[in-house]
């Protein structure tokens, strides 16, 4: 897994936060639900959800200790007493590993946004989600789906074939797991979930100019960037930006655009 810079991610993940809010509205929260946020990252979405659940509780988990430490420092406060964070692998979700005594009862919702395309074993995640949900509990997730960021991938794949960069990428394997709706829908019944909706949803990711795009590349495309020696990472990013913006120039407002595809999943534990 990549080494995250939580502070940088918090600054450059506004699009992910907006998409999370769109997803949360589909939960139709009544205010007393117990929610597990898988891949909570910097914690801002998790904390916002906790504020909307005055009689409920939210546990945010993430495999990155850096992210969890940042989330605790930023969001754990007396004013949000119904919130907790813990370090846990999405492939190994088990209530026996949860902190404290609060989680001896089942969750009502397992929620995840912009995370699962990093997870190499989706069935393991689904089995864990099923273990901690009560009967009739909801699974609601959104992650990169088939065809996500295809223009970004094309530029990187061309760059790493160049003699300048190829030595850094020997035996490099594509690091993301972008699945189709049909692939994912087939896994749900195997983990005792009834699919409600499994859709690929196109999204336009907007960044504030070249620098905004650079910040996103720097903080979320680490499998490419961190293969290169630290002294040359900005050089690789600059070459990426030149090539990408040559084919996908800034709009009239100076913003950059990336065509994304989200795999949105809603299912019920049966």
C-alpha positions in Angstrom: 0.0 0.0 0.0 1.1 3.6 -0.7 2.5 5.9 2.0 -0.1 8.6 2.4 0.5 12.2 3.3 -2.7 12.8 5.2 -2.3 16.6 5.4 -1.7 16.9 1.6 -4.6 14.5 0.9 -6.9 16.6 3.1 -6.1 19.6 0.9 -6.5 18.0 -2.4 -9.5 15.6 -2.0 -12.4 18.1 -2.4 -13.9 16.1 -5.3 -13.9 12.9 -3.2 -15.6 14.8 -0.3 -18.3 16.1 -2.7 -18.9 12.6 -4.0 -19.1 11.3 -0.5 -21.8 13.8 0.4 -23.8 12.7 -2.6 -23.5 9.2 -1.4 -24.5 10.0 2.1 -27.7 11.6 1.0 -28.8 8.2 -0.5 -28.5 6.7 3.0 -31.7 8.5 4.2 -30.2 8.7 7.7 -32.7 9.0 10.6 -30.1 10.1 13.2 -29.7 6.9 15.3 -27.7 4.6 13.0 -24.4 3.0 13.8 -22.1 3.3 10.8 -18.8 1.9 9.8 -16.8 4.1 7.4 -14.3 1.9 5.6 -11.2 3.8 4.4 -12.0 7.0 6.3 -8.8 8.7 5.2 -8.3 12.1 6.8 -11.7 11.7 8.6 -13.5 14.8 7.4 -16.4 12.9 5.8 -16.6 10.5 8.8 -16.8 13.5 11.2 -19.5 15.2 9.1 -21.5 12.0 9.1 -21.2 11.8 12.9 -22.6 15.3 13.2 -25.7 14.1 11.3 -26.2 11.2 13.7 -26.9 12.8 17.1 -28.2 9.5 18.5 -26.0 7.2 16.5 -22.3 6.5 16.2 -19.6 6.3 13.5 -16.4 4.3 13.5 -13.9 5.3 10.8 -11.3 2.7 9.9 -8.3 3.0 7.6 -5.2 0.8 6.8 -3.0 3.9 6.9 -1.7 4.7 10.4 -0.8 8.2 9.1 -4.4 8.8 8.1 -5.9 7.5 11.3 -3.5 9.7 13.4 -4.4 12.7 11.4 -8.2 12.0 11.7 -7.9 11.6 15.4 -5.9 14.8 15.8 -8.3 16.8 13.6 -11.7 15.5 14.5 -11.8 13.8 17.9 -13.2 16.5 20.2 -15.8 16.7 23.0 -18.3 18.3 20.6 -18.4 15.1 18.5 -18.7 12.4 21.1 -20.2 9.8 18.8 -17.1 9.4 16.6 -14.1 7.1 16.8 -11.2 6.0 14.5 -9.1 2.9 14.3 -6.4 1.4 12.1 -7.8 -1.7 10.2 -7.3 -3.4 6.9 -10.5 -3.4 4.7 -9.8 -7.0 3.9 -9.8 -8.0 7.6 -12.9 -6.4 9.0 -13.9 -8.2 12.2 -15.9 -6.8 15.2 -13.5 -8.6 17.5 -10.8 -6.2 16.5 -12.8 -3.1 17.0 -11.8 -0.8 19.9 -13.7 -0.6 23.1 -17.0 -2.3 24.0 -19.2 -0.2 21.8 -19.0 -2.6 18.8 -20.3 -5.7 20.4 -23.6 -5.0 18.6 -24.0 -5.0 14.8 -23.7 -2.0 12.5 -26.6 -0.6 10.6 -24.5 0.6 7.6 -21.1 -0.1 6.1 -20.1 2.9 4.0 -17.0 3.4 1.9 -16.1 6.2 -0.6 -13.1 6.5 -2.9 -11.3 3.6 -1.3 -12.1 0.1 -2.6 -10.2 0.5 -5.9 -7.1 0.2 -3.7 -8.3 -3.2 -2.3 -7.0 -6.3 -4.0 -9.5 -8.7 -2.5 -13.0 -7.4 -2.8 -14.7 -10.6 -1.7 -12.7 -10.5 1.6 -14.0 -6.9 2.1 -17.6 -8.1 1.4 -17.3 -11.0 3.8 -16.0 -8.7 6.5 -18.8 -6.1 5.9 -21.4 -8.9 6.2 -19.9 -10.1 9.5 -20.3 -6.8 11.2 -23.7 -5.8 9.8 -27.0 -6.7 11.4 -29.6 -8.6 9.4 -31.1 -6.1 6.8 -28.1 -3.8 7.2 -27.0 -1.7 4.3 -23.8 -1.7 2.3 -23.2 1.5 0.4 -20.0 2.1 -1.4 -18.4 4.1 -4.2 -15.0 3.6 -5.8 -13.2 3.8 -9.1 -14.9 1.6 -11.6 -14.0 0.2 -15.0 -12.7 2.9 -17.3 -11.9 5.3 -14.4 -9.3 8.0 -15.1 -8.5 6.3 -18.4 -6.9 9.4 -19.9 -4.6 9.7 -16.8 -3.6 6.0 -17.0 -2.8 6.4 -20.8 -0.4 9.2 -20.1 1.3 7.4 -17.3 1.6 4.2 -19.3 3.2 6.1 -22.1 5.6 7.9 -19.8 6.8 4.8 -18.1 7.8 3.2 -21.4 10.2 6.0 -22.2 13.9 5.4 -21.6 14.0 8.1 -19.0 11.5 6.4 -16.7 11.4 2.7 -17.8 14.2 1.6 -15.4 12.1 2.6 -12.4 9.1 0.5 -13.6 10.6 -2.9 -14.1 8.0 -5.5 -13.1 5.5 -2.7 -12.4 1.9 -3.9 -12.2 -1.2 -1.8 -12.6 -2.0 -0.8 -9.0 -5.7 -0.2 -9.1 -8.7 -2.5 -9.1 -11.4 -1.0 -11.4 -14.3 -3.4 -11.8 -17.4 -3.5 -14.0 -20.9 -3.5 -12.5 -21.4 -7.1 -13.7 -18.2 -8.3 -12.0 -19.2 -6.7 -8.7 -22.8 -7.8 -8.8 -21.7 -11.4 -9.1 -19.7 -11.2 -5.8 -22.6 -9.8 -3.7 -24.8 -12.9 -3.4 -21.7 -15.0 -2.6 -21.2 -12.9 0.5 -24.9 -13.0 1.4 -25.8 -9.5 0.1 -28.8 -8.8 -2.1 -27.9 -6.2 -4.7 -30.1 -3.1 -4.8 -28.0 -1.0 -7.2 -24.7 -1.7 -8.9 -23.9 1.1 -11.4 -21.0 2.7 -13.3 -21.5 6.4 -13.0 -19.4 8.9 -15.0 -18.0 11.9 -13.1 -16.2 15.0 -14.1 -13.4 15.7 -11.6 -12.4 19.4 -11.7 -9.2 20.8 -10.4 -8.1 24.4 -10.0 -5.7 24.8 -12.9 -2.4 23.0 -13.4 -1.4 23.2 -9.7 -4.7 21.7 -8.6 -4.2 18.8 -11.0 -0.5 18.4 -9.9 -1.6 18.2 -6.2 -4.1 15.5 -7.0 -1.5 13.5 -9.0 1.1 14.0 -6.2 -1.2 12.8 -3.4 -3.3 10.0 -5.0 -1.2 8.5 -7.8 1.7 7.4 -5.5 2.1 3.9 -7.0 3.5 5.7 -10.1 5.1 8.7 -8.4 6.8 6.8 -5.6 8.5 4.3 -7.9 10.8 7.2 -8.9 13.6 8.4 -6.8 12.5 11.3 -4.6 14.7 13.8 -6.3 13.0 13.1 -9.6 9.4 12.9 -8.6 8.5 16.5 -9.5 10.2 16.0 -12.9 7.9 13.0 -13.6 4.8 15.0 -12.4 5.8 17.9 -14.7 6.1 15.7 -17.7 2.8 14.1 -16.9 1.1 17.5 -16.7 2.6 18.7 -19.9 1.4 15.6 -21.8 -2.0 15.4 -20.1 -2.8 19.1 -20.6 -1.6 19.0 -24.2 -4.4 16.6 -24.9 -6.9 17.9 -22.3 -6.3 21.6 -22.0 -7.6 23.9 -19.2 -11.1 25.2 -19.7 -12.0 28.9 -20.1 -12.1 29.3 -16.3 -8.6 27.8 -16.0 -9.8 24.5 -14.5 -8.5 21.0 -15.5 -10.9 18.1 -16.0 -10.5 14.4 -15.6 -13.1 11.9 -16.7 -13.7 9.5 -13.8 -16.0 6.5 -13.5 -17.5 5.6 -10.1 -18.7 2.1 -9.3 -21.6 2.7 -6.9 -22.9 -0.2 -4.9 -26.0 -0.5 -2.7 -26.9 -3.9 -1.2 -28.7 -5.4 1.8 -27.5 -8.1 4.1 -29.6 -11.2 3.8 
